[in-house]
Amino acid sequence: MSLGFVIIRVLHILLGAFWAGTLIFNALFLAPALAEAGPDGAKVMASVQRRRFMDVMPVVALLTILSGVWLYWRASGGFNAAWSRSPMGMAYGMGGILAIVAFGIGVGVLRPAMKRIGQLAAGAATEPDLTTREGLVHQVAGLRRRAAAAGKAVAILLALATILMGAARYV
């Protein structure tokens, strides 16, 4: 086993744990707490966004996926179909597919909704016209529901992917 293989495997495990853990935490704890906090929740999200959370997480997810594809290629002997049909190959493969779907939902639905929520909430905080402010708040509420649903879907997919990856060697 080469040092490069060990480094890629450790990178995959650490980044995958960070990605899955962060999204599960967000879906189960952070998002509901922010919703309960009302306008103060927007301040917390603005602070999180200033720390580039919405830019860091897609990179973490993409590196997790790319390292996983490389590990799968290596373990399967170059995407060997017979190995891919084995119980271990199918578990790793299904886990990878779930992670890729989670990435798609995260980048295509969750991230844009969260970024737009931040923009609209900032606008609502400074909007002097009450009618316009109420319209912005209404848009934020709809986007929060969309983001919450997408966040839960991503969390479930990543939890399942993690379970499959962790159990693959033993099936």
C-alpha positions in Angstrom: 0.0 0.0 0.0 1.5 3.3 -1.1 1.7 6.5 0.9 -0.3 8.2 -1.8 -3.1 5.7 -1.4 -3.1 6.2 2.4 -3.2 10.0 2.0 -6.1 9.9 -0.5 -8.0 7.4 1.8 -7.5 9.5 4.9 -8.5 12.7 2.9 -11.6 10.9 1.7 -12.7 9.8 5.1 -12.0 13.1 6.9 -13.6 15.2 4.2 -16.6 12.8 4.0 -17.1 12.8 7.7 -16.9 16.6 7.8 -19.3 17.0 4.8 -21.9 14.5 6.2 -21.6 15.6 9.8 -21.9 19.3 8.9 -25.0 18.7 6.8 -26.7 16.4 9.3 -26.0 18.9 12.1 -27.4 21.8 9.9 -30.6 19.9 9.0 -31.3 18.6 12.5 -30.1 21.4 14.7 -28.9 24.6 13.1 -31.7 25.3 10.6 -34.5 24.7 13.1 -32.7 26.9 15.6 -32.2 29.7 13.1 -35.9 29.5 12.1 -36.9 29.9 15.8 -34.5 32.8 16.2 -36.4 34.9 13.6 -34.5 38.0 12.6 -31.6 37.1 14.9 -31.1 33.9 12.9 -30.4 36.0 9.8 -27.5 37.6 11.7 -26.0 34.2 12.5 -26.4 33.1 8.9 -24.8 36.3 7.7 -21.9 35.6 10.0 -21.6 32.0 8.7 -21.7 33.2 5.1 -18.9 35.8 5.8 -16.8 32.8 6.8 -17.4 31.5 3.3 -19.3 28.4 4.4 -21.3 28.3 1.1 -18.0 28.3 -0.8 -16.1 25.8 1.4 -18.7 23.1 1.5 -19.0 22.5 -2.2 -15.2 22.2 -2.4 -15.2 19.7 0.5 -18.0 17.7 -1.2 -16.3 17.7 -4.6 -12.9 16.6 -3.1 -14.7 13.8 -1.2 -16.4 12.6 -4.4 -13.2 12.8 -6.5 -11.1 11.0 -3.9 -13.9 8.4 -3.6 -14.0 7.8 -7.4 -10.2 7.3 -7.4 -10.5 4.9 -4.5 -13.3 3.0 -6.2 -11.3 2.9 -9.4 -8.3 1.5 -7.5 -10.2 -1.0 -5.5 -12.1 -2.3 -8.5 -9.0 -2.7 -10.7 -10.0 0.0 -13.1 -13.8 -0.2 -12.8 -13.9 -3.9 -13.3 -17.5 -4.9 -13.8 -17.2 -8.2 -11.9 -15.9 -6.4 -8.8 -18.5 -3.7 -9.1 -21.3 -6.4 -9.0 -19.8 -7.9 -5.8 -21.6 -7.0 -2.5 -18.7 -4.7 -1.5 -18.5 -3.1 -4.9 -22.3 -2.5 -5.0 -22.2 -1.0 -1.4 -19.4 1.4 -2.3 -21.0 2.2 -5.7 -24.4 2.9 -4.2 -22.8 5.0 -1.4 -21.0 7.0 -4.1 -24.1 7.5 -6.2 -26.0 8.7 -3.1 -23.2 11.2 -2.3 -23.2 12.5 -5.9 -27.0 13.0 -5.8 -26.6 14.8 -2.4 -23.9 17.0 -4.0 -26.3 17.8 -6.9 -29.1 18.8 -4.5 -26.7 20.8 -2.4 -25.1 22.7 -5.2 -28.3 23.0 -7.3 -30.9 23.7 -4.7 -29.6 24.3 -1.2 -26.6 26.6 -1.8 -28.5 29.0 -4.2 -31.5 29.1 -1.7 -29.2 29.9 1.2 -27.3 32.6 -0.7 -30.6 34.2 -1.8 -31.9 34.1 1.7 -28.9 36.0 2.9 -29.3 38.6 0.2 -33.1 39.1 0.8 -32.7 39.1 4.6 -30.0 41.8 4.3 -32.3 43.8 2.0 -35.3 43.4 4.4 -33.3 44.6 7.3 -32.6 47.9 5.6 -35.8 48.4 3.6 -37.7 51.4 4.8 -41.0 50.6 2.9 -43.1 48.3 5.1 -44.9 46.7 2.1 -41.6 45.9 0.3 -40.1 44.6 3.5 -43.0 42.3 4.1 -42.7 41.0 0.5 -39.0 40.3 1.1 -39.7 38.5 4.4 -42.4 36.4 2.6 -39.8 35.4 -0.1 -37.3 34.5 2.7 -39.9 32.3 4.4 -40.5 30.4 1.1 -36.8 30.0 0.5 -36.2 28.7 4.0 -38.8 26.0 3.5 -37.1 25.0 0.3 -33.7 25.1 1.9 -34.9 23.1 4.9 -36.4 20.4 2.6 -33.2 20.2 0.5 -31.0 20.2 3.6 -33.0 17.2 5.0 -32.7 15.3 1.7 -29.0 15.9 1.6 -28.5 14.9 5.2 -30.5 11.7 4.6 -28.6 10.8 1.5 -25.2 11.5 3.1 -26.2 9.5 6.2 -27.1 6.5 3.9 -23.9 7.0 1.9 -21.8 7.0 5.1 -23.5 3.8 6.4 -22.9 2.1 3.0 -19.3 3.1 2.9 -18.7 2.0 6.5 -20.4 -1.3 6.0 -19.1 -2.1 2.5 -16.2 -4.2 3.6 -18.4 -6.4 5.8 -21.2 -7.3 3.4 
